[in-house]
Amino acid sequence: MNLSVEDIAHATHGAYIGDDTTARRRIRGFTWDSRKIAPGDLFFALPGEHVDGNDFIRQAIAAEAGAVICTRTPDDALCAVAGEFDCPLIVVSDGVRALSALAAAWRSKLHALVVGVTGSTGKTSTKDLLQAVLREHFATAATSGNYNNELGAPSTILNAPENTEVLIVEMGMRGFGQIKELCDIASPNIGVVTNIGVSHLELLGSRENIARAKSELLAALPPNGLAVVNADDDMTDEVIAASDLQNKNTTVMSFGFSTQADVYATDVDYDEEGSANFQMHVGDAEPVTVHLSLPGRHNVYNALAAAVVAFYLGLKPATIAHGLARAEASGMRMEIVRSPRGITIVNDAYNANPDSMRASLDTLKHMDCPARRIAVLGDMAELGEQEYDLHVQLGHTAAEASLDQLICVGSLAGGIATGAIESGMPADAVHRFDSVDDAHSFLLDFLGDGDLVLLKASRCMELERLMEGVVD
């Protein structure tokens, strides 16, 4: 971001409190955390669930904020402090809308091509892979971690430098209209839909509705844009129909294992850590070998999605393969950690839904394991009325995943245990715990040298806490 205070006030429709000199001040950084203010930053005083940023405006001013956006009308005393420190105030009625409006204003000044990435699973990994491929050839900026909501997407845009050539924006959603709102800010030129699963079933009710919600990204593309879709996903036709691509001049390209896809994979095998090697076929070019450092068949899909975008932007297949090999995953996504005792932890505890659970179990099956192969699976959230049945179905999958031990954590995860035993897994190999603390106490004594352990659950479970004392 590089905007004047006057530009910021205009973009956010805020009431400006300050003089003409401070109105011309340039702002290049921002934060809504008063503890992280660097001199000259814009401070967004956002009201939160537990803390109201308006209560920390004085601290922000004392930390030499370049300007402050207030979401509560400042009193005379606060205005006096702002005047004393030469810090202009901008008063808005809605801080999140102001943040979005400011991001849209900065987006309009960027000459970057914007790639929006959404889907039920694989958003963050696809973003990581795409960034790894593009950053050596373009000035590239991207979403940090999986910061993909109504705060994260605007933040990604505002953090993009002026010279950005490609901006990758991850887009999450919890209901209809949310991706459209993010697209109104980001104005994507390229849209990637990784897949349509059952995450957010609680809010949207069906995969058809999830497909329609995800299609908002493709519907927002300009006539000369690119839509990237999964050739193997049974809901892709629904996504295309809902986004009305047939009646626009939008290019549609696909990825997958189907040889009908524009970019597809064959001859997949796995190394000792479960990372895939495969032949990548791109258009009419000779196939190239890709060696991923990210484990799992699901990451082959994510790599192929990234490859479609890179190919569209002019990169050659060999160059794409080189970039894919250099990609690293964001934290707690199939992150491999080894303990001094020789225990290998696969920390995939950032989030979970039935599709990503199955993918992680499949990956575990392909990894070398000198001792016991153990899956620690916790509750999956936001699955609606089908939540228990979906946990039981996952238990059936777990029973077929070549596990030696299955540990289920949480009330819903009891369904996983039930399903596993129903499908023939020995009852003495299945362990149930109501809480992470109870499971942790058990694991400290239970795990031994050479064990391979998968941790996977929804974010609310904080299953990564099970690593304490195991890998220290």
N, C-alpha and C positions, 0 to 999 in steps of 0.2 A: 504494500500500500504506500502511496505517495500522494497525499491529498492535503489541501489547505484546510484549516479549521472552517473557513467559510464554505468550502466545498462540502465538508461533512455536515454542517448545519443545513445546507440546502438539500443534500441527498436524503437526510433523515427527517426533513420537515420539522426540525427542532427550533425552539426559541433560543436565540443566542444571547448570552450575557457576557460581555467583554468589550474591548475597544477595537478600533480598526487595525491596530498593529498586530494584536494576537490573532485576529481573523485571517491574516496572511501567513501565519505560522504553518510550516509543513509538518505533517504527521506521517511517520513511516512505520510505526508499530502500535500494537494495541493489546489490551488484556482486560479480562473481567475479574482477575484475581489481584487484589491490591498488594499482595505480598510479592508479586512478580513484575511490578512496574519498573521499567527502565526510564531514565530521564527522557522526556519528550514523548512518551507513549500516550495514546488515547486510553482512558479508563472508562469502560462500560460499567456503570453501576446497575447491574441486573439484579432484580429481586429473585431469590432462589427459594427452594423448599425449606431450607433451614437457616439460611443467611441472606440478608438483604445488602446488596452492594452499596446502596445509598448510605448505609451506616458507616462506610469506610472511605467516604469521599475526602474527608480531612487527611487521612493517612495517605491517600493517593496524591493529594496536592502537596503534602510535605515531602513525598518521594519524587517530586519534580515532574508530575504528569504534565504532558503538553496541553491536554484538554480533558474534560470530563463530560460524558453523556450521563445526565441524571434522569432517572425515571420517577422521581419525586420532586416536587417544586422545592428548591432550596430556600431556607429562611435567610433573613438579613445577615445573621451572624456568619453563615456559611458563605454567602456572597462576599462578605467583607474579607474572609480568609482567602477566598479565591482571588480577589482583587489584590490583596497584599502579596501573594505569590505569583501574580501575573498569569493565572491559570483560567482560561475561558471555560464557561459552563454552557452546555447545550441541553435544553430540557425537552424530553420527548415523552409521549404518553405510553409507548410500548417499546421496551428495550429490545426484545427479540425482533420485532418488525423493523426497528431502526438498524439493527445489525444486518438484517437481510437487505434492507434498502441500500445500506452503505456498501455491502458486498456487490450488489448489482451495479452500483455506480462504478466501482473499481473494475468489475468485469467488463463494463462497456469501454473502458480505457485500455484494456489489455488487447494485444493483437494475437493472443494465444488461441490455439485450437483446443477446445474443451472436450474431454472424453468422460462421459458419465458411466459409472459401473454400478449395476444393481443385480439382484438375484437372491434366491432363498439361501444359498450357500456359495462360498467361494469369492465373495466380493473383495475382501481384503487381500487374499492371496493373488487374485487376478490383478488387482491394483499393484501389488508388490512386484509381480512378474513383469507387468507392462512397464513400470517405472525402470526396472533393471534393464530392459531392452532399449528403451528410448533415451535414457539419460546420457548416454555416451554420444548421441547423435543430435539431440535437441536440448535446448534449455528447458528442463522438465521440472514441474512442481506437482505435488500429489498430496492427497489426504494423509495425515499423520495417523498411524495405527489404523483404527477403524472408526475414526471420528467423523461419523457420517449422518448426523441428525440435523435438526434445525439450527443448532449452534455450530456443529462441526463443519458442515458444508460451507456456510459463509466464512468461517474462520480459514478454511483451506484457500478460498478465493482471495481473501484479504492478505494472506501471507504470501501469495504468489508475487515474485519480483516483477518489475516492469518488463524485463527482457524475456519473460517466460514465453516459450514457443508452444509447448504442450502442457496443459493443466489437466490432471487426472482427479476427478471428484467422485469419491465413493458415495453412493446414495442409499441409505436405509429407509425403511418405512414401517409404520405400524397401522396404516389404514389408507383408505382412498384419499386422494388429493395431496398427500404429503410429498410424493416424488414430483408431482406437477409443481408444487410450490418451490422445491429445490431447483427444478429446471427453470422456473421463472427467474431465479437468481443467477444460475450458472450459464444459461443459454448454451447447452451442449451442441457440438457439431457431430459427435459420434456417441452412440449409445450401445452399451454392452449389457445383455441380460444373460447371466451365467446359467440359470436354471430356474425351474418353478417347483418348489417342494411344499412342505406342510408347516413351515415356521409361520407364526402369526395366524394360524388357523382359528385360534380363540377369538380374534378380532374380525376376521374376514369370512370365516365360515366354510370356505371351500377352496380347492386349488384353482377353480375357474375364477373366483374373485381375486385370489392372489395374483393370477396371471394378468387380470385386468388392471390391478393396481400397479404391477411392475411395468405394464405396457405404457404407462404415462411417460416414461423416459423416451421411448421410441416415438410416441405421438408428438413430443416436443421438438424433435429434430427438424432442422430446416430441409427444404426440398432437395438440396444437394448434399445432405448428410449421409452418414453410414450407420446402419443398424446391424449389430452383430448378435447372432442368435445361436442357440444350441441345436444342432441338427438331430441329436439323439433324444431330445426331451419331448415327451408326448404332449406338452402344453404349448410348444412353440407356435403352432398354427393359431392357437387362441391368442397368444401375445401379439402376433402379427395382425390378426383380424381386429383385435381391440384397439390397436394403435393406428389403424386405417392406412397402413403403409402402401396398400395396393393402389390407392388413389393419389399418392404423392410420388415425386421423382427421387425418392430416397433409395440409395443402394442398400441391398440386403446381402450380407455375407454370413456364412455359417461355419461352425467348427464341430468336431466330434470324432467318433470312431467310424462313422458311416463314410464310405468312400464317395458318397454323393456330396459331402461337405466341401466347402472351398479350401479349408485347411483341416487335415485329418491325420490320425496317428495309426501306425501299424507296428507289429513286432515289439510289443511292450514287454520288458522284463524289469526285474527289480534287483538292486544291490542289497548288501547285508543290512542296511538301515531302512530298507523299504522305498528308497528313492527310485524313480522310474528312468529307464533308458528306452528310447523309442525312435522309430523313423517318422519324421514329420514331412508330410506331403503338402506343398503349397502351390496351388494352381498347376501349371504345366511344368514347373521346375523339377529337376531331379530331387528325390527325397534326401533329406539331411538327417544326421543322427543328433538327437538331443539327449544330454545328460542332465537331469534335474537334480538339484540338491535338496529339493522339498519332497518328503515322502508321500506315497499314496497315488492310486489311480485317479482320484479326484483332482489332484494337481496336474495331471496330464490335461484334463479338460481346461483347467484354468490357464495353463501354458498355451494351449491352442487358441483360446479366446484372445489372449494377449498377442499371439502371433498374427491373428487376422488384422488387428489394428495396426501393428507394426508393418505388415506387408502392404496394407492400404496406404500407409504413409511413405512408402517407397523403399523400405529396408529389404535387403536380399535375404533369402532363407538362411544362409550360413551365418550372416550377421545376427539374425533373430535367434538362432540356436545358441550362439555364443553368449548373447545377453541373457537368455533364459537360464543358462547354466550358472550364471553369476548371481541369480536372485536369492534373497534371503527372506524368510517369512517373518512377519511381525510376531511379537511375543505371545506365548501360550497358544500357538497354533502348530501342533505337531513338533513342538520344541523338544529336542532330545537332550537330556541331562543325565550325566553319569555320576554315581556316588563313589566315594572312596572304597566302599565295600563291594563294588562291582555290580551294583543294581543300576539298571537302565530305566529311566523314567521318560515316557513320552507324554509331555505336558500339552494336552490339547484342551485345556480347561477353560478357554475363554468363553465359549458358548456351545450350544448343542441343540440339534433337532434330530428327528429320526434319520434324515438323509445323511447328515454329517456324522452321526453315530455309526451308521453302517459303513460309511467310507473309512472312518478311523479303525473300526474292527477289521476291515479288509486289509488295511495297511499293516496292522499289527501281525496279521497272518503271514505277511511276506517278509517280516524282519527276522534276522538271525536271533536265536534265543538259546543260550547254553543251558538254561535251567527251566524255570516255569514261566509260561506266558499268562499274564494276569491282566484282566480288565477291571478297572474301578469306574463304575458308571453311576452317575447321579441323576437327579430329577431333570426332566426337560420341561421348560415352562412354555406358556402361551399356546397350548395345543387344543384348548377348548373342550367341548363335551367328549371328544374322543381320546382325551389324554391318557386314561388308564389303559384302554385297548391298545394305543400306540406304544405304550411302555411294554405291555405284554408281547406285542409283535416284535419289538426289539429284543426281548428275551429269547424268542425263537431264533432270531438271527445270531445272537450271542452264543447259543448252544451249538451252532454250526461253524463257529469261528476259530476252531482249534485251540480253545482256551484250556488251560489247566485249572484256573481258579477265576471265579467271577465274584466281585464284591459290589454290592448295590447299596447306594447311600441316599437316604431321603424317603419320604413317604410314598411318592409316586414310583420311585425306583424299586419298590417292593414288587411292582408289576413286572419289572424286568426279571427279577428272581423267579417269580411264578412262571413266566413264559419259558425261561431257560430250563427249569425242572420239567415242565410239561413236554418240552421237546427232547428230553432224555439226558440232560446234563445231570450228573450225580448230585444228589442233595448235599452231600458233604463237601462238594466243591463250590457251593453257592453260599455266600455270606451276606446277611442283611444288617444294615445299621440305620438308625433313625437320623443320626447327626454326623457331621464331618468329624467332630471331636471324638465320638465313639469309634469311628472307622480309623482315625489317626492312631488312637491307643492300640488298636488291634494290629495295624500295619507295622508299627515300630518293632514288634517282636516277630511278626509273621514273615516279613520279607527277608530273603537270604541272597547270598552271592549268586550272580548270574541271572537273577530274575529280570524279566522284561515286563514293565508295568505301564499300562495306558491309563491316563486320567482324563475323563471326559464327562461334562455336565453343563447345564446352563449357568450363566454368569452368577445368578443369584446364589448358587451353591458354594462358590469360592473354593472349588475342589483343590486348587493349587496349594491350599494350606496343608494338604497331606504330605507335601514334600518336606515340611519342616522336620528336622531331625533325621531325615532319611538321606538327603543329599548334602547336608552340612558337613 
